[in-house]
Amino acid sequence: MYKAATIKDIARALDVSPSTVSRALRDSHEVGTETKQKVLEYARQINYHYNPAALSLRSRRSYSIGIMVADVANSFFSQTINGIESIAYERGYNVIITQSHDSYEREVINMEHLANRSVDGLLISMSAQTVDYAHVTRLHEQGLPIVFFDRILSDIDTFKVTTDNFRSAYNATEALIKKGYRNIAHLANAPQLSITTERLNGYKAALADNDIPFNENLLRHCYNGGRDEQEVEQAVNSILSAADKPDALFIASDRISTACIRALNQIKGADELAIIGFSNSDVVDLLSPRISYIRQRAFEMGQIAIEMLIKLIESKYPVYEFETKLLEAEVYWQK
């Protein structure tokens, strides 16, 4: 009868301790590079597969990580998840992906579900509808490791990674100004989101630095994060019918950018409007009217977020010093 190889078999063959083999298989920093490579190579030769259930019984970990995003169909979030998985699986962790669909109620239910499944930690990007953060605070206070990415919460002390939203919005708005546009409208996400505030502030700062007064009539929020296309269409129509009709439009999120382009397709003369928006879509170059776009480093953001979370999970001592990492975004101008 076939008998699967064990950690003890590998240890005996390589003349090292079982604990060394276990640490090497989990890519622990406690094992030297040479020993780690020797263990991994031998494990591949004998087709060894570690048993997560057995590991969790010994370490009291599930080796599972929960991920909360708004929508996996969003190119930005799918790319972020790819970044998370690229590191997680290498480090011996499985991931459980849940979607809030920008619903507060769904976010609460999903987070409770993940916590009840005894995940070792959570990676969270907040829902557009969430204004009450008690469910997140409670899990954090109970000691569950949590890292925020993209849409972060400033009031909770933990690691965070997001785009430098202020600088990205500032650069995009200033570039429009340098191209001669003065009446620049802004289509924003839900006002309670961190990314909304940061991008709005960057937009306002660029206007101010170029002696252009901020015009409240050229600002509209999309409270459903672009999920409600009728809401976006109404916002676009409202802006374009303003007394100070805009000559350019800055859009502050991926999903809103796509919905906005669809709405503009129904409006005569919309192709005369200069448009720039956040978008990580692979087909953004094919959209009409043409849209210049701000592409976030989504894959890298996912990698950084999971590294931060694993650091919290595997730390032998409480962590009290945290970092909020800001990533630069790239601007692509359509001719």
C-alpha positions in Angstrom: 0.0 0.0 0.0 1.2 3.5 -0.9 2.3 5.5 2.1 2.8 9.3 1.7 6.1 10.8 2.8 6.1 12.7 6.0 8.2 15.6 7.5 10.0 13.0 9.6 11.0 11.1 6.4 12.5 14.2 4.9 14.3 15.1 8.2 15.7 11.5 8.4 16.9 11.6 4.8 18.6 15.0 5.1 19.8 14.5 8.7 18.0 17.6 10.1 15.3 18.0 12.7 11.6 17.7 11.8 11.1 21.3 13.1 13.8 22.5 10.6 12.0 20.8 7.7 8.6 22.2 8.8 10.1 25.8 9.0 11.8 25.4 5.6 8.5 24.2 4.0 6.8 27.3 5.4 9.7 29.6 4.1 10.5 30.7 7.6 13.3 33.2 8.1 14.6 30.9 10.9 16.1 28.5 8.4 19.1 29.3 6.3 18.8 29.7 2.5 21.0 26.6 1.8 19.1 24.3 4.1 15.8 25.7 2.9 16.7 25.0 -0.8 17.9 21.5 0.1 14.6 20.7 1.9 12.4 22.1 -0.9 14.4 20.3 -3.6 14.1 16.9 -1.8 10.4 17.5 -1.1 9.9 18.0 -4.8 11.8 14.9 -5.7 9.6 12.7 -3.5 6.4 14.6 -4.4 5.8 15.6 -0.8 2.7 17.7 -0.1 2.3 19.2 3.4 -0.9 18.6 5.3 -2.5 22.0 6.2 -4.9 20.4 8.7 -2.0 18.7 10.6 0.0 22.0 10.5 -3.0 23.9 11.9 -3.4 21.4 14.7 0.2 21.9 15.8 0.4 25.6 15.4 -3.3 26.5 16.1 -3.5 28.2 12.7 -5.8 27.5 9.9 -3.3 28.7 7.2 -6.3 30.5 5.6 -6.6 34.2 4.9 -9.8 36.0 4.2 -10.1 38.7 1.5 -12.9 41.2 1.3 -13.3 43.2 -1.9 -16.1 45.1 -3.5 -16.3 43.1 -6.7 -13.9 40.6 -8.2 -15.2 41.6 -11.7 -13.5 44.9 -11.2 -10.2 44.7 -13.0 -8.4 46.6 -10.1 -9.6 44.1 -7.5 -8.9 41.0 -9.6 -5.4 42.2 -10.2 -4.9 42.9 -6.5 -6.2 39.4 -5.7 -3.6 37.9 -8.1 -0.9 39.7 -6.3 -2.2 38.4 -2.9 -2.3 34.8 -4.2 1.2 35.0 -5.7 2.6 35.4 -2.2 0.1 33.6 -0.1 0.5 30.2 -1.8 4.2 30.4 -1.7 4.1 31.0 2.0 1.7 28.1 2.6 -1.6 30.0 3.0 -4.9 29.5 1.2 -7.2 32.4 0.5 -10.9 32.7 0.8 -12.3 35.6 -1.4 -15.6 37.3 -0.5 -17.4 40.2 -2.2 -19.3 43.0 -0.5 -20.8 44.3 -3.8 -20.4 47.7 -2.0 -23.1 46.7 0.5 -22.6 47.4 4.2 -24.9 44.4 5.2 -23.0 42.0 2.9 -19.7 43.2 4.2 -20.8 42.6 7.9 -22.1 39.1 7.0 -19.0 38.1 5.1 -16.6 39.3 7.7 -18.4 37.4 10.4 -18.4 34.3 8.2 -14.7 34.6 7.6 -14.0 35.1 11.3 -16.2 32.1 12.2 -14.2 30.0 9.8 -11.1 30.8 11.9 -9.1 32.5 9.3 -5.6 33.6 10.5 -6.2 37.2 9.3 -8.2 39.5 7.0 -7.3 41.7 4.0 -10.0 44.3 3.7 -11.0 46.9 1.1 -14.0 48.7 2.5 -17.5 48.8 0.9 -18.7 52.1 -0.6 -21.8 52.0 1.6 -20.1 51.4 5.0 -20.3 54.3 7.4 -20.5 52.2 10.7 -17.2 50.4 11.3 -18.1 48.6 14.6 -17.9 45.2 12.9 -14.3 45.8 11.9 -13.3 47.4 15.2 -14.7 44.5 17.2 -12.7 41.9 15.3 -9.6 44.0 15.5 -10.0 44.5 19.3 -10.5 40.7 19.6 -7.0 40.3 18.2 -7.7 39.1 14.6 -4.9 40.4 12.4 -6.3 42.8 9.8 -4.6 44.8 7.0 -6.4 47.4 4.8 -5.7 47.9 1.2 -7.0 50.5 -1.3 -10.0 51.7 0.7 -8.5 52.0 4.2 -9.7 53.0 7.6 -7.4 55.6 9.3 -8.8 55.1 12.8 -7.7 51.5 13.2 -4.0 50.9 14.1 -2.7 48.4 11.7 -0.8 48.0 8.4 -2.3 49.7 5.3 -1.4 50.0 1.7 -3.1 52.2 -0.9 -2.4 54.4 -3.9 -1.0 57.9 -3.4 -4.5 59.1 -4.3 -3.9 62.8 -3.5 -0.8 63.0 -5.8 -2.5 60.9 -8.5 -5.6 63.2 -8.6 -3.4 66.3 -8.4 -1.2 65.2 -11.3 -4.2 64.3 -13.5 -6.0 67.5 -12.8 -2.9 69.7 -13.3 -2.2 67.9 -16.6 -5.7 68.8 -17.8 -5.1 72.4 -16.8 -1.7 72.6 -18.6 -3.6 71.3 -21.7 -5.7 74.5 -21.5 -8.8 73.1 -19.7 -10.3 75.3 -17.0 -13.8 74.0 -16.2 -12.9 70.6 -14.9 -15.7 68.6 -13.5 -15.1 65.8 -10.9 -17.2 62.6 -10.7 -16.4 61.1 -7.3 -17.1 57.9 -5.4 -19.0 57.6 -2.2 -17.9 60.5 0.1 -17.1 58.3 3.2 -14.4 56.3 1.4 -10.8 57.2 2.1 -10.0 57.2 -1.6 -12.8 59.6 -2.4 -11.5 62.2 0.1 -7.9 61.9 -1.0 -8.7 62.2 -4.7 -11.1 65.1 -4.1 -8.4 66.9 -2.1 -5.8 66.3 -4.8 -8.3 67.7 -7.4 -9.0 70.8 -5.3 -5.3 71.4 -4.6 -4.4 71.4 -8.3 -7.2 73.9 -9.0 -6.1 76.2 -6.2 -2.4 76.0 -7.2 -3.4 77.2 -10.7 -5.7 80.0 -9.5 -8.9 78.2 -10.5 -11.7 78.5 -8.0 -13.4 75.2 -6.9 -16.9 75.1 -8.3 -19.3 73.0 -6.3 -21.6 72.7 -9.3 -18.9 70.7 -11.1 -18.8 68.0 -8.4 -21.0 64.9 -8.2 -20.7 61.9 -5.9 -21.8 58.4 -6.9 -22.9 56.8 -3.6 -23.1 53.3 -5.1 -19.6 53.3 -6.4 -20.6 53.1 -10.0 -22.7 50.0 -9.5 -25.9 51.8 -10.2 -25.5 53.0 -13.8 -28.6 55.1 -13.7 -27.1 57.1 -10.8 -23.9 57.6 -12.8 -26.0 58.7 -15.9 -27.9 61.2 -13.8 -24.7 62.6 -12.4 -23.2 63.0 -15.8 -26.3 64.7 -17.2 -26.5 66.9 -14.2 -22.9 68.1 -14.6 -23.2 68.6 -18.4 -26.3 70.7 -17.9 -24.6 73.0 -15.3 -24.5 76.7 -16.0 -20.7 76.5 -16.2 -20.5 73.6 -18.6 -17.3 71.6 -18.2 -14.7 71.2 -20.9 -13.0 68.3 -19.0 -13.9 65.5 -16.6 -11.9 63.8 -14.0 -13.4 60.4 -12.8 -12.3 59.0 -9.5 -12.8 55.2 -9.7 -12.6 52.3 -12.1 -16.3 51.3 -12.1 -17.5 54.9 -12.4 -15.2 55.4 -15.3 -16.8 52.6 -17.3 -20.3 53.6 -16.4 -19.6 57.2 -17.3 -18.3 56.3 -20.7 -21.5 54.3 -21.4 -23.6 57.3 -20.3 -21.5 59.7 -22.5 -22.2 57.5 -25.5 -25.8 58.6 -25.4 -24.9 62.3 -25.3 -24.3 64.3 -28.5 -21.0 66.2 -28.5 -19.6 64.2 -25.6 -16.5 63.3 -27.7 -15.4 67.0 -27.3 -15.0 66.5 -23.6 -11.5 65.7 -22.3 -11.8 62.8 -20.0 -9.4 61.2 -17.5 -10.3 58.6 -14.9 -9.0 55.8 -12.7 -9.1 52.5 -14.6 -7.1 49.2 -14.5 -9.2 47.7 -17.3 -7.3 45.9 -20.0 -9.7 47.2 -22.7 -9.7 50.9 -21.6 -7.9 51.8 -24.8 -10.9 50.6 -26.8 -13.5 52.7 -25.1 -15.3 55.5 -26.8 -15.3 58.4 -26.2 -11.6 58.1 -25.6 -10.5 58.3 -22.0 -7.0 59.0 -20.6 -6.5 56.9 -17.5 -4.7 56.5 -14.2 -3.6 52.9 -13.7 -2.9 51.8 -10.1 -0.2 49.2 -9.2 -2.8 46.7 -8.2 -0.7 43.5 -8.4 2.0 45.1 -6.3 -0.5 46.4 -3.8 -1.8 42.9 -3.3 1.7 41.5 -2.7 2.5 44.2 -0.2 -0.8 43.7 1.7 -0.3 40.0 2.1 3.3 40.4 3.2 2.1 42.9 5.9 -0.6 40.5 7.0 1.7 37.5 7.2 4.1 39.6 9.3 1.3 40.2 11.8 0.2 36.6 11.8 3.6 35.1 12.3 5.0 37.6 14.7 5.9 36.0 18.0 5.3 39.3 19.8 2.6 42.0 19.7 3.2 44.5 16.9 2.7 48.2 17.9 4.4 50.0 15.1 2.5 50.2 11.8 3.1 51.6 8.3 0.8 53.0 5.7 2.4 52.5 2.4 1.5 54.7 -0.6 2.1 53.5 -4.2 2.5 55.9 -7.1 0.1 55.4 -10.0 0.8 55.9 -13.7 -1.0 58.3 -16.0 -1.6 57.3 -19.6 -2.8 60.0 -22.0 -4.9 59.2 -25.1 -4.2 61.3 -28.2 
